[in-house]
Amino acid sequence: MTEDAACAVAHGEVPVDTGGRTLVAVFASPVADFLLRYGRDLGFRPVLVEPDAERATPDGVDVRSAVPDLGPEVDVVVTDHHRPELGTVLRDVLAHDARWVGIMGNPRHVGPHVAALQELGVPDTEIKRVHRPIGLNIGSRTPPEIAIATLAGLLADRNDKPGGFAF
């Protein structure tokens, strides 16, 4: 992109091609709310997968009770690693050709998704598709900060960039 074209985009003079991207947040949570809200602003089509209808709070978001068809234009972020449905929902996500799959969690501990997926017979090659930790390491602590770090990481990954300040 030339400097003039980048300037025109920054001033809102030309639309940015978002490539039909979809962002799926799995499980309703404060982080999911911010991910989907900010994701929409970045050109993602926001989708929430929430098996528990009482937890789903649709706000201009496509809400699904089960994992929909996921193609190579889809990024998936699991926002709660304590849910009992974690293994089955993640197994269903991995059965599709999603571009990127990640789960929130502390990188100093083995993620509970690993054992849950192994118990369901998911092959290690598929389990390794799940990114953890997710997002850029900016020291985020609050749900909006986690959402921003996650989305920045997704954009860097999608654009084949390292993220951070390496150029």
QUIZIKA-V833294 format. One record per residue. N is the residue number from 0. RES is the residue in three letters. PSI is psi in whole degrees, -180 to 180 (999 if undefined). D_CENTER is the distance of its C-alpha to the mean C-alpha in Angstrom with 2 decimals. Layout:
BEGIN
N&RES&PSI&D_CENTER, N&RES&PSI&D_CENTER
END
This chain:
BEGIN
0&MET&130&26.35, 1&THR&165&29.66, 2&GLU&-41&30.17, 3&ASP&-41&31.60, 4&ALA&-42&28.67, 5&ALA&-40&26.17, 6&CYS&-42&28.44, 7&ALA&-39&28.59, 8&VAL&-46&24.80, 9&ALA&-32&24.76, 10&HIS&5&27.53, 11&GLY&20&25.88, 12&GLU&-21&28.64, 13&VAL&143&26.59, 14&PRO&150&23.31, 15&VAL&132&20.44, 16&ASP&115&19.44, 17&THR&-3&15.71, 18&GLY&22&16.21, 19&GLY&32&15.04, 20&ARG&149&11.29, 21&THR&137&9.16, 22&LEU&120&5.79, 23&VAL&120&5.88, 24&ALA&128&5.75, 25&VAL&124&8.21, 26&PHE&126&11.24, 27&ALA&130&12.69, 28&SER&166&12.89, 29&PRO&-39&13.70, 30&VAL&-43&10.40, 31&ALA&-42&8.78, 32&ASP&-49&11.75, 33&PHE&-40&11.27, 34&LEU&-48&7.62, 35&LEU&-38&8.95, 36&ARG&-52&12.27, 37&TYR&-36&11.54, 38&GLY&-40&9.17, 39&ARG&-43&12.27, 40&ASP&-27&14.44, 41&LEU&3&12.80, 42&GLY&4&13.49, 43&PHE&148&10.43, 44&ARG&116&11.63, 45&PRO&133&9.94, 46&VAL&134&10.07, 47&LEU&128&10.35, 48&VAL&114&11.46, 49&GLU&105&14.10, 50&PRO&-26&17.12, 51&ASP&104&19.26, 52&ALA&-29&20.49, 53&GLU&-24&21.93, 54&ARG&-25&18.67, 55&ALA&127&17.05, 56&THR&85&17.96, 57&PRO&132&17.37, 58&ASP&76&17.72, 59&GLY&22&17.46, 60&VAL&141&14.41, 61&ASP&113&14.76, 62&VAL&130&14.91, 63&ARG&144&15.34, 64&SER&-14&17.04, 65&ALA&165&16.10, 66&VAL&123&13.62, 67&PRO&-179&14.61, 68&ASP&130&15.35, 69&LEU&119&12.45, 70&GLY&-172&13.70, 71&PRO&-3&13.16, 72&GLU&9&11.77, 73&VAL&133&8.55, 74&ASP&135&5.06, 75&VAL&131&3.86, 76&VAL&120&2.95, 77&VAL&120&6.73, 78&THR&4&8.28, 79&ASP&113&11.84, 80&HIS&12&13.52, 81&HIS&-3&16.91, 82&ARG&140&16.83, 83&PRO&-24&19.51, 84&GLU&3&17.52, 85&LEU&-54&14.90, 86&GLY&-48&16.69, 87&THR&-40&17.44, 88&VAL&-44&14.11, 89&LEU&-38&12.44, 90&ARG&-44&15.59, 91&ASP&-36&15.22, 92&VAL&-46&11.72, 93&LEU&-16&13.35, 94&ALA&-10&16.30, 95&HIS&173&14.63, 96&ASP&44&14.17, 97&ALA&145&10.43, 98&ARG&-42&10.13, 99&TRP&138&7.50, 100&VAL&128&6.61, 101&GLY&160&6.22, 102&ILE&137&7.91, 103&MET&150&9.35, 104&GLY&162&13.04, 105&ASN&122&16.16, 106&PRO&-10&16.73, 107&ARG&-7&20.42, 108&HIS&148&20.23, 109&VAL&132&19.48, 110&GLY&139&16.47, 111&PRO&-16&17.81, 112&HIS&-29&15.55, 113&VAL&-54&17.88, 114&ALA&-40&21.00, 115&ALA&-42&19.57, 116&LEU&-37&18.62, 117&GLN&-41&21.95, 118&GLU&-28&23.85, 119&LEU&2&22.53, 120&GLY&18&23.77, 121&VAL&129&20.55, 122&PRO&149&21.72, 123&ASP&-35&20.84, 124&THR&-36&19.77, 125&GLU&-41&16.94, 126&ILE&-36&16.08, 127&LYS&-13&15.95, 128&ARG&-17&13.07, 129&VAL&118&10.81, 130&HIS&136&9.96, 131&ARG&122&11.30, 132&PRO&173&11.61, 133&ILE&157&8.48, 134&GLY&173&9.16, 135&LEU&147&12.69, 136&ASN&88&15.55, 137&ILE&11&16.97, 138&GLY&27&18.14, 139&SER&142&15.83, 140&ARG&-31&17.10, 141&THR&160&16.46, 142&PRO&-44&13.54, 143&PRO&-36&13.74, 144&GLU&-41&14.09, 145&ILE&-41&11.12, 146&ALA&-44&8.97, 147&ILE&-46&11.02, 148&ALA&-41&10.83, 149&THR&-48&7.08, 150&LEU&-39&7.36, 151&ALA&-40&10.60, 152&GLY&-41&9.51, 153&LEU&-43&7.34, 154&LEU&-43&10.52, 155&ALA&-46&12.80, 156&ASP&-46&11.61, 157&ARG&-36&11.78, 158&ASN&9&15.11, 159&ASP&45&16.33, 160&LYS&155&17.08, 161&PRO&-15&17.33, 162&GLY&-180&15.93, 163&GLY&-143&18.23, 164&PHE&13&21.74, 165&ALA&124&22.72, 166&PHE&999&23.85
END
